[in-house]
Amino acid sequence: MKNVLITGESRGIGRETALAFGRAGHNVFATMRSPNKAADYRQQIKD
């Protein structure tokens, strides 16, 4: 398992890339400019 850092994760390619690495079993560290969108991302991870 590798560690992956994704910047610009709040939407688009960044979000899909972070999800793809997570599904592949990697530890994903994701950053975003709008932390208020983090709740949406957490819910998507749980689903």
mmCIF file as Biopython writes it, N, C-alpha, C and O atoms, coordinates in Angstrom:
data_model
#
loop_
_atom_site.group_PDB
_atom_site.id
_atom_site.type_symbol
_atom_site.label_atom_id
_atom_site.label_alt_id
_atom_site.label_comp_id
_atom_site.label_asym_id
_atom_site.label_entity_id
_atom_site.label_seq_id
_atom_site.pdbx_PDB_ins_code
_atom_site.Cartn_x
_atom_site.Cartn_y
_atom_site.Cartn_z
_atom_site.occupancy
_atom_site.B_iso_or_equiv
_atom_site.auth_seq_id
_atom_site.auth_asym_id
_atom_site.pdbx_PDB_model_num
ATOM 1   N N  . MET A ? 1  ? 0.843   -1.166 0.000   1.0 0.0 1  A 1 
ATOM 2   C CA . MET A ? 1  ? 0.000   0.000  0.000   1.0 0.0 1  A 1 
ATOM 3   C C  . MET A ? 1  ? 0.896   1.239  0.000   1.0 0.0 1  A 1 
ATOM 4   O O  . MET A ? 1  ? 1.853   1.327  0.769   1.0 0.0 1  A 1 
ATOM 5   N N  . LYS A ? 2  ? 0.575   2.176  -0.859  1.0 0.0 2  A 1 
ATOM 6   C CA . LYS A ? 2  ? 1.363   3.404  -0.981  1.0 0.0 2  A 1 
ATOM 7   C C  . LYS A ? 2  ? 0.568   4.592  -0.478  1.0 0.0 2  A 1 
ATOM 8   O O  . LYS A ? 2  ? -0.659  4.541  -0.384  1.0 0.0 2  A 1 
ATOM 9   N N  . ASN A ? 3  ? 1.275   5.654  -0.159  1.0 0.0 3  A 1 
ATOM 10  C CA . ASN A ? 3  ? 0.654   6.918  0.216   1.0 0.0 3  A 1 
ATOM 11  C C  . ASN A ? 3  ? 0.555   7.804  -1.018  1.0 0.0 3  A 1 
ATOM 12  O O  . ASN A ? 3  ? 1.492   7.894  -1.811  1.0 0.0 3  A 1 
ATOM 13  N N  . VAL A ? 4  ? -0.592  8.455  -1.169  1.0 0.0 4  A 1 
ATOM 14  C CA . VAL A ? 4  ? -0.839  9.318  -2.322  1.0 0.0 4  A 1 
ATOM 15  C C  . VAL A ? 4  ? -1.333  10.673 -1.814  1.0 0.0 4  A 1 
ATOM 16  O O  . VAL A ? 4  ? -2.196  10.736 -0.939  1.0 0.0 4  A 1 
ATOM 17  N N  . LEU A ? 5  ? -0.781  11.756 -2.368  1.0 0.0 5  A 1 
ATOM 18  C CA . LEU A ? 5  ? -1.232  13.105 -2.044  1.0 0.0 5  A 1 
ATOM 19  C C  . LEU A ? 5  ? -1.914  13.687 -3.275  1.0 0.0 5  A 1 
ATOM 20  O O  . LEU A ? 5  ? -1.310  13.784 -4.343  1.0 0.0 5  A 1 
ATOM 21  N N  . ILE A ? 6  ? -3.169  14.072 -3.118  1.0 0.0 6  A 1 
ATOM 22  C CA . ILE A ? 6  ? -3.931  14.688 -4.198  1.0 0.0 6  A 1 
ATOM 23  C C  . ILE A ? 6  ? -4.250  16.120 -3.781  1.0 0.0 6  A 1 
ATOM 24  O O  . ILE A ? 6  ? -4.811  16.347 -2.709  1.0 0.0 6  A 1 
ATOM 25  N N  . THR A ? 7  ? -3.895  17.074 -4.620  1.0 0.0 7  A 1 
ATOM 26  C CA . THR A ? 7  ? -4.252  18.467 -4.359  1.0 0.0 7  A 1 
ATOM 27  C C  . THR A ? 7  ? -5.400  18.850 -5.285  1.0 0.0 7  A 1 
ATOM 28  O O  . THR A ? 7  ? -5.513  18.320 -6.391  1.0 0.0 7  A 1 
ATOM 29  N N  . GLY A ? 8  ? -6.237  19.755 -4.845  1.0 0.0 8  A 1 
ATOM 30  C CA . GLY A ? 8  ? -7.372  20.168 -5.669  1.0 0.0 8  A 1 
ATOM 31  C C  . GLY A ? 8  ? -8.423  19.086 -5.739  1.0 0.0 8  A 1 
ATOM 32  O O  . GLY A ? 8  ? -8.922  18.772 -6.819  1.0 0.0 8  A 1 
ATOM 33  N N  . GLU A ? 9  ? -8.765  18.513 -4.603  1.0 0.0 9  A 1 
ATOM 34  C CA . GLU A ? 9  ? -9.627  17.347 -4.550  1.0 0.0 9  A 1 
ATOM 35  C C  . GLU A ? 9  ? -11.106 17.678 -4.479  1.0 0.0 9  A 1 
ATOM 36  O O  . GLU A ? 9  ? -11.925 16.764 -4.567  1.0 0.0 9  A 1 
ATOM 37  N N  . SER A ? 10 ? -11.481 18.908 -4.327  1.0 0.0 10 A 1 
ATOM 38  C CA . SER A ? 10 ? -12.882 19.230 -4.045  1.0 0.0 10 A 1 
ATOM 39  C C  . SER A ? 10 ? -13.849 18.903 -5.183  1.0 0.0 10 A 1 
ATOM 40  O O  . SER A ? 10 ? -15.054 18.797 -4.955  1.0 0.0 10 A 1 
ATOM 41  N N  . ARG A ? 11 ? -13.337 18.742 -6.404  1.0 0.0 11 A 1 
ATOM 42  C CA . ARG A ? 11 ? -14.243 18.377 -7.510  1.0 0.0 11 A 1 
ATOM 43  C C  . ARG A ? 11 ? -13.446 17.898 -8.713  1.0 0.0 11 A 1 
ATOM 44  O O  . ARG A ? 11 ? -12.217 17.974 -8.720  1.0 0.0 11 A 1 
ATOM 45  N N  . GLY A ? 12 ? -14.124 17.419 -9.699  1.0 0.0 12 A 1 
ATOM 46  C CA . GLY A ? 12 ? -13.522 17.068 -10.983 1.0 0.0 12 A 1 
ATOM 47  C C  . GLY A ? 12 ? -12.493 15.959 -10.948 1.0 0.0 12 A 1 
ATOM 48  O O  . GLY A ? 12 ? -12.646 14.953 -10.255 1.0 0.0 12 A 1 
ATOM 49  N N  . ILE A ? 13 ? -11.435 16.177 -11.722 1.0 0.0 13 A 1 
ATOM 50  C CA . ILE A ? 13 ? -10.393 15.163 -11.876 1.0 0.0 13 A 1 
ATOM 51  C C  . ILE A ? 13 ? -9.729  14.836 -10.541 1.0 0.0 13 A 1 
ATOM 52  O O  . ILE A ? 13 ? -9.440  13.670 -10.269 1.0 0.0 13 A 1 
ATOM 53  N N  . GLY A ? 14 ? -9.486  15.832 -9.713  1.0 0.0 14 A 1 
ATOM 54  C CA . GLY A ? 14 ? -8.864  15.594 -8.416  1.0 0.0 14 A 1 
ATOM 55  C C  . GLY A ? 14 ? -9.680  14.649 -7.554  1.0 0.0 14 A 1 
ATOM 56  O O  . GLY A ? 14 ? -9.133  13.731 -6.944  1.0 0.0 14 A 1 
ATOM 57  N N  . ARG A ? 15 ? -10.988 14.871 -7.500  1.0 0.0 15 A 1 
ATOM 58  C CA . ARG A ? 15 ? -11.867 14.005 -6.698  1.0 0.0 15 A 1 
ATOM 59  C C  . ARG A ? 15 ? -11.884 12.588 -7.246  1.0 0.0 15 A 1 
ATOM 60  O O  . ARG A ? 15 ? -11.745 11.628 -6.488  1.0 0.0 15 A 1 
ATOM 61  N N  . GLU A ? 16 ? -12.051 12.449 -8.538  1.0 0.0 16 A 1 
ATOM 62  C CA . GLU A ? 16 ? -12.104 11.115 -9.136  1.0 0.0 16 A 1 
ATOM 63  C C  . GLU A ? 16 ? -10.782 10.368 -8.985  1.0 0.0 16 A 1 
ATOM 64  O O  . GLU A ? 16 ? -10.767 9.153  -8.785  1.0 0.0 16 A 1 
ATOM 65  N N  . THR A ? 17 ? -9.677  11.100 -9.082  1.0 0.0 17 A 1 
ATOM 66  C CA . THR A ? 17 ? -8.361  10.480 -8.900  1.0 0.0 17 A 1 
ATOM 67  C C  . THR A ? 17 ? -8.196  9.994  -7.468  1.0 0.0 17 A 1 
ATOM 68  O O  . THR A ? 17 ? -7.715  8.883  -7.243  1.0 0.0 17 A 1 
ATOM 69  N N  . ALA A ? 18 ? -8.586  10.806 -6.507  1.0 0.0 18 A 1 
ATOM 70  C CA . ALA A ? 18 ? -8.494  10.413 -5.102  1.0 0.0 18 A 1 
ATOM 71  C C  . ALA A ? 18 ? -9.347  9.186  -4.819  1.0 0.0 18 A 1 
ATOM 72  O O  . ALA A ? 18 ? -8.907  8.274  -4.119  1.0 0.0 18 A 1 
ATOM 73  N N  . LEU A ? 19 ? -10.548 9.153  -5.349  1.0 0.0 19 A 1 
ATOM 74  C CA . LEU A ? 19 ? -11.416 7.996  -5.152  1.0 0.0 19 A 1 
ATOM 75  C C  . LEU A ? 19 ? -10.838 6.741  -5.805  1.0 0.0 19 A 1 
ATOM 76  O O  . LEU A ? 19 ? -10.912 5.653  -5.234  1.0 0.0 19 A 1 
ATOM 77  N N  . ALA A ? 20 ? -10.270 6.889  -6.985  1.0 0.0 20 A 1 
ATOM 78  C CA . ALA A ? 20 ? -9.691  5.736  -7.677  1.0 0.0 20 A 1 
ATOM 79  C C  . ALA A ? 20 ? -8.518  5.151  -6.897  1.0 0.0 20 A 1 
ATOM 80  O O  . ALA A ? 20 ? -8.415  3.933  -6.759  1.0 0.0 20 A 1 
ATOM 81  N N  . PHE A ? 21 ? -7.640  6.000  -6.390  1.0 0.0 21 A 1 
ATOM 82  C CA . PHE A ? 21 ? -6.520  5.506  -5.593  1.0 0.0 21 A 1 
ATOM 83  C C  . PHE A ? 21 ? -7.021  4.856  -4.302  1.0 0.0 21 A 1 
ATOM 84  O O  . PHE A ? 21 ? -6.487  3.833  -3.874  1.0 0.0 21 A 1 
ATOM 85  N N  . GLY A ? 22 ? -8.033  5.441  -3.689  1.0 0.0 22 A 1 
ATOM 86  C CA . GLY A ? 22 ? -8.599  4.862  -2.474  1.0 0.0 22 A 1 
ATOM 87  C C  . GLY A ? 22 ? -9.197  3.490  -2.725  1.0 0.0 22 A 1 
ATOM 88  O O  . GLY A ? 22 ? -9.006  2.567  -1.932  1.0 0.0 22 A 1 
ATOM 89  N N  . ARG A ? 23 ? -9.920  3.356  -3.827  1.0 0.0 23 A 1 
ATOM 90  C CA . ARG A ? 23 ? -10.502 2.056  -4.180  1.0 0.0 23 A 1 
ATOM 91  C C  . ARG A ? 23 ? -9.433  1.017  -4.451  1.0 0.0 23 A 1 
ATOM 92  O O  . ARG A ? 23 ? -9.647  -0.177 -4.238  1.0 0.0 23 A 1 
ATOM 93  N N  . ALA A ? 24 ? -8.278  1.472  -4.922  1.0 0.0 24 A 1 
ATOM 94  C CA . ALA A ? 24 ? -7.167  0.559  -5.209  1.0 0.0 24 A 1 
ATOM 95  C C  . ALA A ? 24 ? -6.412  0.168  -3.937  1.0 0.0 24 A 1 
ATOM 96  O O  . ALA A ? 24 ? -5.478  -0.632 -3.991  1.0 0.0 24 A 1 
ATOM 97  N N  . GLY A ? 25 ? -6.814  0.728  -2.794  1.0 0.0 25 A 1 
ATOM 98  C CA . GLY A ? 25 ? -6.220  0.343  -1.529  1.0 0.0 25 A 1 
ATOM 99  C C  . GLY A ? 25 ? -5.095  1.219  -1.024  1.0 0.0 25 A 1 
ATOM 100 O O  . GLY A ? 25 ? -4.422  0.857  -0.059  1.0 0.0 25 A 1 
ATOM 101 N N  . HIS A ? 26 ? -4.874  2.356  -1.646  1.0 0.0 26 A 1 
ATOM 102 C CA . HIS A ? 26 ? -3.811  3.260  -1.215  1.0 0.0 26 A 1 
ATOM 103 C C  . HIS A ? 26 ? -4.301  4.194  -0.105  1.0 0.0 26 A 1 
ATOM 104 O O  . HIS A ? 26 ? -5.501  4.445  0.014   1.0 0.0 26 A 1 
ATOM 105 N N  . ASN A ? 27 ? -3.379  4.703  0.701   1.0 0.0 27 A 1 
ATOM 106 C CA . ASN A ? 27 ? -3.682  5.753  1.675   1.0 0.0 27 A 1 
ATOM 107 C C  . ASN A ? 27 ? -3.712  7.070  0.920   1.0 0.0 27 A 1 
ATOM 108 O O  . ASN A ? 27 ? -2.711  7.463  0.321   1.0 0.0 27 A 1 
ATOM 109 N N  . VAL A ? 28 ? -4.839  7.753  0.939   1.0 0.0 28 A 1 
ATOM 110 C CA . VAL A ? 28 ? -4.991  8.990  0.181   1.0 0.0 28 A 1 
ATOM 111 C C  . VAL A ? 28 ? -5.071  10.172 1.145   1.0 0.0 28 A 1 
ATOM 112 O O  . VAL A ? 28 ? -5.876  10.184 2.077   1.0 0.0 28 A 1 
ATOM 113 N N  . PHE A ? 29 ? -4.225  11.153 0.899   1.0 0.0 29 A 1 
ATOM 114 C CA . PHE A ? 29 ? -4.256  12.423 1.609   1.0 0.0 29 A 1 
ATOM 115 C C  . PHE A ? 29 ? -4.717  13.453 0.593   1.0 0.0 29 A 1 
ATOM 116 O O  . PHE A ? 29 ? -4.018  13.719 -0.385  1.0 0.0 29 A 1 
ATOM 117 N N  . ALA A ? 30 ? -5.883  14.032 0.817   1.0 0.0 30 A 1 
ATOM 118 C CA . ALA A ? 30 ? -6.472  14.942 -0.155  1.0 0.0 30 A 1 
ATOM 119 C C  . ALA A ? 30 ? -6.582  16.344 0.433   1.0 0.0 30 A 1 
ATOM 120 O O  . ALA A ? 30 ? -6.994  16.520 1.580   1.0 0.0 30 A 1 
ATOM 121 N N  . THR A ? 31 ? -6.206  17.338 -0.371  1.0 0.0 31 A 1 
ATOM 122 C CA . THR A ? 31 ? -6.316  18.727 0.065   1.0 0.0 31 A 1 
ATOM 123 C C  . THR A ? 31 ? -7.287  19.468 -0.843  1.0 0.0 31 A 1 
ATOM 124 O O  . THR A ? 31 ? -7.495  19.098 -1.998  1.0 0.0 31 A 1 
ATOM 125 N N  . MET A ? 32 ? -7.879  20.530 -0.287  1.0 0.0 32 A 1 
ATOM 126 C CA . MET A ? 32 ? -8.808  21.338 -1.073  1.0 0.0 32 A 1 
ATOM 127 C C  . MET A ? 32 ? -8.830  22.753 -0.536  1.0 0.0 32 A 1 
ATOM 128 O O  . MET A ? 32 ? -8.520  22.993 0.631   1.0 0.0 32 A 1 
ATOM 129 N N  . ARG A ? 33 ? -9.197  23.687 -1.395  1.0 0.0 33 A 1 
ATOM 130 C CA . ARG A ? 33 ? -9.274  25.090 -0.983  1.0 0.0 33 A 1 
ATOM 131 C C  . ARG A ? 33 ? -10.538 25.377 -0.193  1.0 0.0 33 A 1 
ATOM 132 O O  . ARG A ? 33 ? -10.569 26.318 0.600   1.0 0.0 33 A 1 
ATOM 133 N N  . SER A ? 34 ? -11.577 24.588 -0.395  1.0 0.0 34 A 1 
ATOM 134 C CA . SER A ? 34 ? -12.867 24.830 0.263   1.0 0.0 34 A 1 
ATOM 135 C C  . SER A ? 34 ? -13.161 23.706 1.254   1.0 0.0 34 A 1 
ATOM 136 O O  . SER A ? 34 ? -13.840 22.743 0.898   1.0 0.0 34 A 1 
ATOM 137 N N  . PRO A ? 35 ? -12.669 23.806 2.482   1.0 0.0 35 A 1 
ATOM 138 C CA . PRO A ? 35 ? -12.882 22.742 3.459   1.0 0.0 35 A 1 
ATOM 139 C C  . PRO A ? 35 ? -14.357 22.475 3.768   1.0 0.0 35 A 1 
ATOM 140 O O  . PRO A ? 35 ? -14.695 21.401 4.266   1.0 0.0 35 A 1 
ATOM 141 N N  . ASN A ? 36 ? -15.232 23.432 3.480   1.0 0.0 36 A 1 
ATOM 142 C CA . ASN A ? 36 ? -16.655 23.195 3.731   1.0 0.0 36 A 1 
ATOM 143 C C  . ASN A ? 36 ? -17.220 22.102 2.825   1.0 0.0 36 A 1 
ATOM 144 O O  . ASN A ? 36 ? -18.310 21.593 3.088   1.0 0.0 36 A 1 
ATOM 145 N N  . LYS A ? 37 ? -16.510 21.735 1.774   1.0 0.0 37 A 1 
ATOM 146 C CA . LYS A ? 37 ? -16.948 20.651 0.888   1.0 0.0 37 A 1 
ATOM 147 C C  . LYS A ? 37 ? -16.485 19.283 1.389   1.0 0.0 37 A 1 
ATOM 148 O O  . LYS A ? 37 ? -16.828 18.260 0.797   1.0 0.0 37 A 1 
ATOM 149 N N  . ALA A ? 38 ? -15.715 19.257 2.466   1.0 0.0 38 A 1 
ATOM 150 C CA . ALA A ? 38 ? -15.167 17.999 2.978   1.0 0.0 38 A 1 
ATOM 151 C C  . ALA A ? 38 ? -16.264 17.042 3.428   1.0 0.0 38 A 1 
ATOM 152 O O  . ALA A ? 38 ? -16.111 15.828 3.289   1.0 0.0 38 A 1 
ATOM 153 N N  . ALA A ? 39 ? -17.358 17.555 3.960   1.0 0.0 39 A 1 
ATOM 154 C CA . ALA A ? 39 ? -18.441 16.679 4.421   1.0 0.0 39 A 1 
ATOM 155 C C  . ALA A ? 39 ? -19.011 15.874 3.265   1.0 0.0 39 A 1 
ATOM 156 O O  . ALA A ? 39 ? -19.304 14.690 3.427   1.0 0.0 39 A 1 
ATOM 157 N N  . ASP A ? 40 ? -19.174 16.492 2.104   1.0 0.0 40 A 1 
ATOM 158 C CA . ASP A ? 40 ? -19.670 15.784 0.920   1.0 0.0 40 A 1 
ATOM 159 C C  . ASP A ? 40 ? -18.708 14.656 0.523   1.0 0.0 40 A 1 
ATOM 160 O O  . ASP A ? 40 ? -19.122 13.550 0.176   1.0 0.0 40 A 1 
ATOM 161 N N  . TYR A ? 41 ? -17.429 14.973 0.587   1.0 0.0 41 A 1 
ATOM 162 C CA . TYR A ? 41 ? -16.411 13.985 0.214   1.0 0.0 41 A 1 
ATOM 163 C C  . TYR A ? 41 ? -16.410 12.819 1.195   1.0 0.0 41 A 1 
ATOM 164 O O  . TYR A ? 41 ? -16.314 11.666 0.775   1.0 0.0 41 A 1 
ATOM 165 N N  . ARG A ? 42 ? -16.513 13.093 2.486   1.0 0.0 42 A 1 
ATOM 166 C CA . ARG A ? 42 ? -16.546 12.024 3.497   1.0 0.0 42 A 1 
ATOM 167 C C  . ARG A ? 42 ? -17.732 11.092 3.245   1.0 0.0 42 A 1 
ATOM 168 O O  . ARG A ? 42 ? -17.602 9.873  3.350   1.0 0.0 42 A 1 
ATOM 169 N N  . GLN A ? 43 ? -18.881 11.667 2.915   1.0 0.0 43 A 1 
ATOM 170 C CA . GLN A ? 43 ? -20.058 10.854 2.649   1.0 0.0 43 A 1 
ATOM 171 C C  . GLN A ? 43 ? -19.848 9.984  1.411   1.0 0.0 43 A 1 
ATOM 172 O O  . GLN A ? 43 ? -20.258 8.824  1.395   1.0 0.0 43 A 1 
ATOM 173 N N  . GLN A ? 44 ? -19.228 10.524 0.397   1.0 0.0 44 A 1 
ATOM 174 C CA . GLN A ? 44 ? -18.972 9.772  -0.817  1.0 0.0 44 A 1 
ATOM 175 C C  . GLN A ? 44 ? -18.015 8.613  -0.546  1.0 0.0 44 A 1 
ATOM 176 O O  . GLN A ? 44 ? -18.162 7.544  -1.139  1.0 0.0 44 A 1 
ATOM 177 N N  . ILE A ? 45 ? -17.049 8.806  0.329   1.0 0.0 45 A 1 
ATOM 178 C CA . ILE A ? 45 ? -16.136 7.737  0.696   1.0 0.0 45 A 1 
ATOM 179 C C  . ILE A ? 45 ? -16.887 6.611  1.400   1.0 0.0 45 A 1 
ATOM 180 O O  . ILE A ? 45 ? -16.661 5.436  1.112   1.0 0.0 45 A 1 
ATOM 181 N N  . LYS A ? 46 ? -17.775 6.967  2.318   1.0 0.0 46 A 1 
ATOM 182 C CA . LYS A ? 46 ? -18.550 5.954  3.043   1.0 0.0 46 A 1 
ATOM 183 C C  . LYS A ? 46 ? -19.432 5.143  2.118   1.0 0.0 46 A 1 
ATOM 184 O O  . LYS A ? 46 ? -19.587 3.935  2.293   1.0 0.0 46 A 1 
ATOM 185 N N  . ASP A ? 47 ? -20.014 5.816  1.124   1.0 0.0 47 A 1 
ATOM 186 C CA . ASP A ? 47 ? -20.890 5.125  0.162   1.0 0.0 47 A 1 
ATOM 187 C C  . ASP A ? 47 ? -20.075 4.194  -0.695  1.0 0.0 47 A 1 
ATOM 188 O O  . ASP A ? 47 ? -20.622 3.519  -1.567  1.0 0.0 47 A 1 
#
